[in-house]
Amino acid sequence: MQEILKKYSDIGHCPVRNVISHFSTKWGLLILSMLGEVRCMRFNEILHTLPDISPKVLSSTLKILETDGLIKRKLYPSIPPKVEYSITEKGDSLIPILGELIKWGLNNLQ
């Protein structure tokens, strides 16, 4: 049994820790789920959809999702600048898993 559980104590290679480190805030999964549904949103659209997130936290979360390859950022050269965020193929591959988590939550959490 200890050999089976050893992977969880390996801080650098634990599969659960690895996943959690990428989604350790509620915002990452929430934004990814939103983009999975609507495909593309501007920064202010996301900000207005989530009234309880600060612009600083939103910007930071979007950068993390972009660095992880889950979303892409497209900057249009205009005044004022227009920036759109959309889900990538890699991000899209998480949507069915998120859907199952959401379904489980609806069925099992109050």
Phi, psi and omega in degrees: 000321181298324179295322178295318183278352183301325182300334181282337180269350177279092188305320183283341186231009181294124182297325180288314179300322180298313180294313182299323182296333179275339183231041186283353175246159178291336187290321183302309180292323180295313179294318178299319178296317178298313180293332175295329179275312186261351174076322185207133179215149173275160182308309182293331176295317178295315181300318180285332178288328180246081186294346182261014175251142178275155177303323180295315180292320178299313180301315179297315180296318179297321178296319179296313180298323178291316178300323179283355178079018182269334175226163173235151183247130178237122180257126176261129181285089180216170177238117356290161181301140177249126179235130177241145177242135178222160182279145178266174177298320178298315178296320179299329180292343177274342186301315177298325178292316176300320178301319178292320176297317179297315180299316178299316179300317179297325182276338190236347182247145181269000000 
